[in-house]
């Protein structure tokens, strides 16, 4: 019965809320070790760019609870979409989870439930506090959370966990920044070298036709330095004196090539088109629509499905799932294309009876009209799809249309 007691205690902890007598999750928000943030997210422009774009894109997608294709709302949907907890919105929740997932490989959020076991709050937690493990007593996945006043344990049904790829023997997602360790170190070394080269002062070889003693040589150097400073870098070469500048071996093209390599490797690891990191060289897409299709299919779709499965499994009951309830992100807005492409698509869907005019209006964020606009039509040109063919213009009693005689 050990598994039952553990589950009972975890439920009691969830019912108590995320701030109680024995624990306080509020102090976990925004905590930084040693008072500084040394993460690659805060120190590398390319990493900041790709993570912020992924997080902002995902959290901007419309998220709804459906029942058999119809949008509905219940307590779980209201919590995750509108008000996860007293400190943030639904946008911030998804954004924080996605940033953590891409920065550390894992994003965690504790589900706090009320006395009816319904979700009451969802609180994101820094991944550095969390350790997943399999409990040998019940063979279930649990999460150890090291808080400021103690260690707590949560059953996997009370913890949302989104992650990068894992192997068969791991429950923790691989950290993409660890995969990029050598690339980021090389990029940092190139940047530091370039900066040091640009900060170096001009150097010269000052050659006199005769030997001079140490004291006179020092006066010549001081005079040379003063004249160079007072005349804005202009030097006059005296008879018997040769002035040669020491050539630098720094080329801006080397830095650009290094940055392009870094962008390419970062794009590969995060599985995004390299053009999303402002690298358009060798662009092979014939249109932005094709690029967006690849981004949605290869990058966003696996991420979105992971979030949907976590929400469906842990925020909905078995009875609700069997009744047809499911969470879904709407990716349609990213695949609309330009005006011409959308117009052609809608025209084909309307004339073939696949979409109603009101459904098209909803896709374009225009309020529905109802009535005939909520009916399926088919070209003929055009009739309600359920109309008797004999009632169509030019139709005979058999239902066949009569050919017009010219």
NORQUICOR-V667873 format. One line per field, one symbol per residue. ss: DSSP state (2 for helix, 1 for strand, 0 for the rest). Layout:
ss = ???
This chain:
ss = 0222222222222222001000012222000022200002222022222222222222220111111001110022222220001001022222222222222201111111100000111111102221111110000111111100001111122211111000000000000222202222222222222222222000011111000002222222222222222200000000001111100000022222222222222222220002222000000000022222222222222222222222222220022222001111110222200022222222222220000022222220000000222200110000110000222000100000100000
